[in-house]
Amino acid sequence: MYVCICNGYRDAEIRDMARSGIRCARKAYDALGDGPNCGQCLAAAQDLIDRVHGHGGAEAPAMVYPARAVG
């Protein structure tokens, strides 16, 4: 699922950054290439990171959505 629409970051990418040791959403975004734009997604990204690191319950399951044709 998309977490950040502005940059096109998905939950799996945010989780991968957390698994690499990053604990801050802004730092995860920087590591992915672009910092946050509007910032509306930072709380959701931080929640994913916290769950990977064992804060706030079990790691959230990945949400799977069917691919849609573009164009």
C-alpha positions as CSV (number, residue, x, y, z in Angstrom):
1,M,0.0,0.0,0.0
2,Y,1.2,3.5,-0.6
3,V,2.1,5.4,2.5
4,C,3.4,8.5,0.8
5,I,1.6,9.6,-2.3
6,C,3.9,12.6,-2.9
7,N,7.0,10.4,-3.2
8,G,5.3,7.1,-4.1
9,Y,6.7,5.3,-1.0
10,R,5.1,2.0,-0.1
11,D,4.7,0.3,3.3
12,A,7.2,-2.3,2.3
13,E,9.9,0.3,1.6
14,I,9.3,2.0,4.9
15,R,9.5,-1.3,6.7
16,D,12.7,-2.2,4.9
17,M,14.2,1.1,6.1
18,A,13.1,0.3,9.6
19,R,14.7,-3.2,9.4
20,S,17.9,-1.6,8.3
21,G,18.0,0.3,11.6
22,I,16.3,3.5,10.9
23,R,13.9,4.6,13.6
24,C,12.6,8.0,12.3
25,A,10.2,8.5,9.4
26,R,12.0,11.6,8.2
27,K,15.3,9.7,8.1
28,A,13.6,6.8,6.3
29,Y,12.4,9.2,3.6
30,D,15.8,10.8,3.2
31,A,17.3,7.3,2.8
32,L,14.8,6.5,0.2
33,G,15.8,9.6,-1.8
34,D,13.4,12.4,-1.0
35,G,12.2,13.9,2.3
36,P,8.5,14.4,3.0
37,N,6.6,17.0,1.0
38,C,3.2,17.7,2.5
39,G,4.0,15.6,5.7
40,Q,0.5,14.1,6.0
41,C,1.9,10.6,5.8
42,L,4.6,11.0,8.5
43,A,2.5,9.6,11.4
44,A,1.5,6.5,9.4
45,A,5.2,6.0,8.3
46,Q,6.4,6.4,11.9
47,D,3.8,3.9,13.1
48,L,5.1,1.3,10.6
49,I,8.6,1.9,11.8
50,D,7.6,1.7,15.5
51,R,5.9,-1.6,14.8
52,V,9.0,-3.1,13.1
53,H,11.0,-2.1,16.2
54,G,8.4,-3.7,18.6
55,H,6.6,-0.5,19.7
56,G,2.9,-0.3,19.4
57,G,2.1,-4.0,19.0
58,A,3.0,-6.6,16.4
59,E,4.4,-5.6,13.1
60,A,1.5,-4.5,10.9
61,P,0.6,-7.1,8.2
62,A,1.3,-6.0,4.6
63,M,-1.9,-4.8,2.8
64,V,-2.2,-6.3,-0.6
65,Y,-4.1,-4.5,-3.3
66,P,-4.6,-5.8,-6.9
67,A,-2.6,-4.0,-9.5
68,R,-4.5,-1.6,-11.8
69,A,-3.7,-0.9,-15.4
70,V,-2.4,2.6,-15.9
71,G,-3.3,4.5,-19.0
